[in-house]
């Protein structure tokens, strides 16, 4: 199964694609969709992110997607803008018919690092350990790969539970 993880951001929207075969996880691709404030209005920046992420999904054809929940901070305007970028991150995979898993940042860190309050450098390190030889495009792409890995683990757990329930019923 191919999984895309998306780390939403208005300036830098990270993405990472992995393949999952049983317990084996392999890196496919990763990158960052950029939207600069110099590009123009908020609407134009969102359109740009939509177009870039659409191309990523079209090119890599994932079968599942996951997006990180928005981190709410004290700046309401910044949080609202981030929420709009997150809307793009949810919309694009849905336009391709994908179900989208959503994870809190602490849940992703706990899944990948083992600690819910891990630092970005720890997340990057554990992603590199789980995907040997990966060249990561930047911190946002590392976070997106972590989100994809987290979603893959949750899909595997759900599959094992479903299988066990079928065996118990049969």
C-alpha positions as CSV (number, residue, x, y, z in Angstrom):
1,X,0.0,0.0,0.0
2,X,1.3,3.5,-0.8
3,X,0.7,6.2,1.8
4,X,1.2,9.9,1.6
5,X,1.7,12.0,4.8
6,X,1.1,15.7,4.7
7,X,2.4,18.3,7.1
8,X,0.2,21.4,6.5
9,X,1.7,24.8,6.4
10,X,0.9,28.0,4.4
11,X,4.5,28.8,3.6
12,X,5.9,25.2,3.5
13,X,3.6,22.2,3.1
14,X,5.6,19.1,3.6
15,X,4.7,15.8,1.9
16,X,6.2,12.3,2.1
17,X,5.3,9.1,0.3
18,X,6.1,5.6,1.5
19,X,5.2,2.0,0.5
20,X,4.1,-0.5,3.0
21,X,4.3,-4.2,2.5
22,X,3.6,-6.1,5.7
23,X,6.0,-4.8,8.3
24,X,8.3,-3.4,5.7
25,X,8.2,0.4,5.0
26,X,10.2,1.9,2.2
27,X,10.7,5.5,1.1
28,X,9.2,6.5,-2.3
29,X,9.5,10.3,-2.4
30,X,9.3,13.5,-0.3
31,X,9.3,17.2,-0.8
32,X,7.9,20.6,0.2
33,X,5.2,22.7,-1.6
34,X,6.2,26.3,-1.2
35,X,4.0,29.3,-1.0
36,X,5.6,32.7,-0.4
37,X,3.8,35.8,0.9
38,X,5.4,37.6,-2.0
39,X,3.3,35.5,-4.4
40,X,0.3,37.6,-3.6
41,X,-3.0,37.2,-1.8
42,X,-3.9,34.4,0.5
43,X,-6.3,33.1,-2.2
44,X,-3.4,32.9,-4.7
45,X,-1.1,31.1,-2.1
46,X,-3.8,28.6,-1.4
47,X,-4.4,28.0,-5.1
48,X,-0.7,27.4,-5.5
49,X,-0.5,24.9,-2.7
50,X,-3.6,23.1,-4.2
51,X,-2.0,22.9,-7.6
52,X,1.4,21.6,-6.2
53,X,-0.2,19.0,-3.9
54,X,-2.5,17.9,-6.7
55,X,0.5,17.2,-8.8
56,X,2.2,15.2,-6.0
57,X,-0.9,13.0,-5.6
58,X,-1.3,12.6,-9.3
59,X,2.4,11.7,-9.8
60,X,2.8,9.3,-6.8
61,X,-0.8,7.8,-6.7
62,X,-1.1,6.9,-3.0
63,X,-3.8,4.7,-1.8
64,X,-4.1,6.3,1.7
65,X,-3.4,9.7,3.1
66,X,-2.8,11.3,6.5
67,X,-2.6,14.9,7.7
68,X,-1.4,16.4,10.9
69,X,-3.9,18.3,13.1
70,X,-3.3,22.1,13.3
71,X,-1.3,23.3,16.3
72,X,-3.2,26.1,17.8
73,X,-1.1,29.0,19.1
74,X,-1.7,32.4,20.6
75,X,-1.8,34.2,17.3
76,X,-5.4,33.6,16.1
77,X,-4.8,35.1,12.6
78,X,-1.8,32.8,12.0
79,X,-3.8,29.8,13.3
80,X,-6.7,30.6,11.0
81,X,-4.3,30.8,8.0
82,X,-2.7,27.5,8.9
83,X,-6.2,26.0,9.2
84,X,-6.9,27.1,5.6
85,X,-3.7,25.5,4.4
86,X,-4.8,22.4,6.3
87,X,-8.1,22.5,4.4
88,X,-6.1,22.2,1.2
89,X,-4.1,19.3,2.7
90,X,-7.5,17.5,3.4
91,X,-9.2,18.5,0.2
92,X,-6.7,17.3,-2.4
93,X,-6.5,13.7,-1.3
94,X,-10.3,13.6,-0.9
95,X,-10.6,14.8,-4.5
96,X,-8.7,11.7,-5.5
97,X,-11.1,9.5,-3.5
98,X,-8.7,8.8,-0.7
99,X,-9.7,8.4,3.0
100,X,-7.6,10.8,5.1
101,X,-6.4,9.9,8.5
102,X,-5.8,12.8,11.0
103,X,-3.3,12.7,13.8
104,X,-2.3,15.1,16.6
105,X,1.4,16.1,16.5
106,X,2.0,14.3,19.8
107,X,0.5,11.1,18.5
108,X,2.8,11.1,15.5
109,X,5.9,11.7,17.7
110,X,4.8,9.0,20.1
111,X,4.4,6.5,17.2
112,X,7.6,7.3,15.5
113,X,9.9,8.3,18.4
114,X,8.2,6.7,21.3
115,X,7.8,10.0,23.2
116,X,4.9,12.4,22.6
117,X,7.0,15.5,23.2
118,X,10.0,14.6,21.0
119,X,12.0,17.4,19.4
120,X,12.0,17.9,15.6
121,X,15.6,16.6,15.5
122,X,14.5,13.3,17.2
123,X,11.7,12.9,14.7
124,X,14.1,13.4,11.8
125,X,16.5,10.9,13.3
126,X,13.9,8.2,13.7
127,X,12.5,8.7,10.2
128,X,16.0,8.3,8.8
129,X,16.5,5.1,10.9
130,X,13.2,3.6,9.6
131,X,13.9,4.7,6.0
132,X,17.6,3.9,5.5
133,X,19.3,6.0,2.8
134,X,16.5,8.5,2.6
135,X,17.4,12.1,1.5
136,X,14.9,14.4,3.2
137,X,14.0,17.7,1.5
138,X,13.7,19.5,4.8
139,X,12.1,19.5,8.3
140,X,8.5,19.8,6.9
141,X,9.2,16.8,4.6
142,X,10.6,14.8,7.6
143,X,7.5,15.6,9.5
144,X,5.3,14.5,6.6
145,X,7.2,11.2,6.4
146,X,6.6,10.7,10.1
147,X,2.9,11.3,9.6
148,X,2.9,8.7,6.8
149,X,4.8,6.2,9.0
150,X,2.3,6.8,11.8
151,X,-0.7,6.2,9.5
152,X,0.9,3.0,8.2
153,X,1.3,1.7,11.7
154,X,-2.4,2.5,12.5
155,X,-3.6,0.9,9.2
156,X,-1.5,-2.3,10.1
157,X,-3.0,-2.4,13.6
158,X,-6.5,-1.9,12.3
159,X,-5.9,-4.7,9.8
160,X,-4.6,-7.1,12.5
161,X,-7.6,-6.2,14.7
162,X,-10.1,-6.9,11.9
163,X,-8.4,-10.2,11.1
164,X,-8.5,-11.3,14.7
165,X,-12.2,-10.4,15.0
166,X,-12.9,-12.4,11.8
167,X,-11.0,-15.4,13.3
168,X,-12.9,-15.1,16.6
169,X,-16.3,-14.9,14.9
170,X,-15.6,-17.8,12.5
